[in-house]
Amino acid sequence: MKQILTFTGAVTSALLFSTWAFAQYQPPVIPTVPTISDIKTGVEQKAAEELGKAEGKAKGALERAEEKSKKAADKAAMKAEQAQKKAQQETEKAAAKVERQKRKAETKAIQTQQKVKEQTEKAHDTAVGHVEKAETKTSREIEKAEKKLLGEGK
């Protein structure tokens, strides 16, 4: 019995080993010669891959260039806006200066007019005073002359 069991175990073991060995078996690869259509397909696939890579690179370069262009345009617009603001400030500053100078000139003109008016009034008053003095002197002289004439005519 022991021999039968040993024999059965050996047969089972051999069957398991042969099943495992059969599962591990891979038939040898027989090299095949590529056909023209295989070569053409391979070349087309390679060309398509290269074209895809080139298109990707071109698209990336185009996007980078557009981004760079946009940044440059934004920067130029910002500089133009700053220049416009600065010009506006300078214009406002100049207008304020002109307005100050205008007010100053008007004030000076008014002061000059007042001085001229005062001087004119003073000259007029002086002239009136001189005329009155002259009239008074002339009146006295006339009176003296009349008195003399009246005194001589008596």
C-alpha positions as CSV (number, residue, x, y, z in Angstrom):
1,M,0.0,0.0,0.0
2,K,2.8,2.2,0.9
3,Q,4.2,1.6,-2.5
4,I,1.0,2.5,-4.3
5,L,0.7,5.7,-2.4
6,T,4.3,6.6,-3.1
7,F,3.7,5.8,-6.8
8,T,0.5,7.8,-6.9
9,G,2.3,10.8,-5.2
10,A,5.1,10.6,-7.8
11,V,2.6,10.5,-10.7
12,T,0.7,13.4,-9.3
13,S,3.9,15.3,-8.7
14,A,5.0,14.6,-12.3
15,L,1.6,15.7,-13.7
16,L,1.7,18.9,-11.7
17,F,5.2,19.6,-12.8
18,S,4.4,19.0,-16.5
19,T,1.3,21.2,-16.3
20,W,3.4,24.0,-14.7
21,A,6.2,23.5,-17.3
22,F,3.6,23.6,-20.2
23,A,2.2,26.9,-18.8
24,Q,5.7,28.4,-18.7
25,Y,6.5,27.4,-22.3
26,Q,6.6,30.1,-24.9
27,P,7.1,29.1,-28.5
28,P,10.1,30.6,-30.2
29,V,9.6,33.9,-32.2
30,I,10.0,33.3,-35.8
31,P,11.5,36.5,-37.4
32,T,9.4,37.9,-40.2
33,V,10.5,40.2,-43.0
34,P,8.6,43.5,-42.9
35,T,6.5,44.2,-46.0
36,I,6.4,47.5,-47.8
37,S,3.0,48.3,-46.3
38,D,4.5,47.6,-42.8
39,I,7.4,50.0,-43.5
40,K,5.0,52.6,-45.0
41,T,2.7,52.3,-41.9
42,G,5.7,52.7,-39.6
43,V,7.1,55.7,-41.5
44,E,3.6,57.3,-41.5
45,Q,3.2,56.7,-37.7
46,K,6.7,58.2,-37.0
47,A,5.9,61.2,-39.3
48,A,2.6,61.7,-37.5
49,E,4.3,61.6,-34.1
50,E,7.0,64.0,-35.3
51,L,4.3,66.3,-36.8
52,G,2.4,66.2,-33.5
53,K,5.5,67.1,-31.6
54,A,6.3,69.9,-34.0
55,E,2.7,71.2,-33.9
56,G,2.9,71.1,-30.1
57,K,6.1,73.0,-30.0
58,A,4.9,75.6,-32.5
59,K,1.6,76.1,-30.6
60,G,3.6,76.5,-27.4
61,A,5.9,79.0,-29.0
62,L,3.0,80.9,-30.5
63,E,1.3,81.0,-27.1
64,R,4.5,82.3,-25.5
65,A,4.9,84.9,-28.2
66,E,1.3,86.0,-27.8
67,E,1.7,86.3,-24.0
68,K,4.9,88.2,-24.5
69,S,3.2,90.5,-27.0
70,K,0.3,91.0,-24.7
71,K,2.6,91.9,-21.8
72,A,4.5,94.3,-24.0
73,A,1.3,95.9,-25.2
74,D,0.0,96.2,-21.6
75,K,3.3,97.7,-20.5
76,A,3.2,100.2,-23.4
77,A,-0.4,101.1,-22.6
78,M,0.5,101.6,-18.9
79,K,3.4,103.9,-19.9
80,A,1.2,105.8,-22.3
81,E,-1.4,106.2,-19.5
82,Q,1.3,107.5,-17.1
83,A,2.6,109.9,-19.7
84,Q,-0.9,111.2,-20.3
85,K,-1.5,111.6,-16.6
86,K,1.8,113.4,-16.3
87,A,0.9,115.7,-19.3
88,Q,-2.5,116.4,-17.7
89,Q,-0.8,117.3,-14.4
90,E,1.7,119.6,-16.2
91,T,-1.2,121.2,-18.1
92,E,-3.1,121.7,-14.9
93,K,0.0,123.1,-13.1
94,A,0.6,125.5,-16.0
95,A,-3.0,126.6,-16.0
96,A,-2.9,127.2,-12.3
97,K,0.3,129.2,-12.7
98,V,-1.3,131.3,-15.5
99,E,-4.3,131.9,-13.3
100,R,-2.1,133.0,-10.4
101,Q,-0.1,135.3,-12.7
102,K,-3.4,136.7,-14.1
103,R,-4.7,137.4,-10.6
104,K,-1.4,139.0,-9.7
105,A,-1.4,141.1,-12.8
106,E,-5.0,142.1,-12.2
107,T,-4.2,143.0,-8.6
108,K,-1.2,145.0,-9.7
109,A,-3.2,146.8,-12.4
110,I,-5.9,147.7,-9.8
111,Q,-3.2,148.9,-7.4
112,T,-1.6,150.9,-10.2
113,Q,-5.0,152.4,-11.1
114,Q,-5.5,153.4,-7.5
115,K,-2.1,155.0,-7.3
116,V,-2.7,156.9,-10.5
117,K,-6.1,157.9,-9.3
118,E,-4.6,159.0,-5.9
119,Q,-1.8,160.9,-7.7
120,T,-4.3,162.4,-10.1
121,E,-6.5,163.5,-7.2
122,K,-3.5,164.9,-5.4
123,A,-2.3,166.7,-8.5
124,H,-5.9,168.0,-9.0
125,D,-6.1,169.1,-5.4
126,T,-2.7,170.7,-5.7
127,A,-3.8,172.4,-8.9
128,V,-7.0,173.5,-7.3
129,G,-5.1,174.8,-4.3
130,H,-2.7,176.7,-6.7
131,V,-5.7,178.1,-8.6
132,E,-7.4,179.1,-5.4
133,K,-4.2,180.6,-4.1
134,A,-3.7,182.4,-7.5
135,E,-7.3,183.5,-7.4
136,T,-6.9,184.8,-3.9
137,K,-3.7,186.5,-4.8
138,T,-5.2,187.9,-7.9
139,S,-8.3,189.0,-5.9
140,R,-6.0,190.8,-3.4
141,E,-4.1,192.4,-6.1
142,I,-7.3,193.5,-7.8
143,E,-8.5,194.8,-4.5
144,K,-5.2,196.6,-3.9
145,A,-5.3,198.0,-7.4
146,E,-9.0,199.1,-7.0
147,K,-8.1,200.6,-3.6
148,K,-5.2,202.3,-5.3
149,L,-7.3,203.5,-8.1
150,L,-10.0,204.6,-5.8
151,G,-7.5,206.2,-3.6
152,E,-5.8,208.0,-6.5
153,G,-9.0,209.0,-8.0
154,K,-10.2,210.9,-4.9
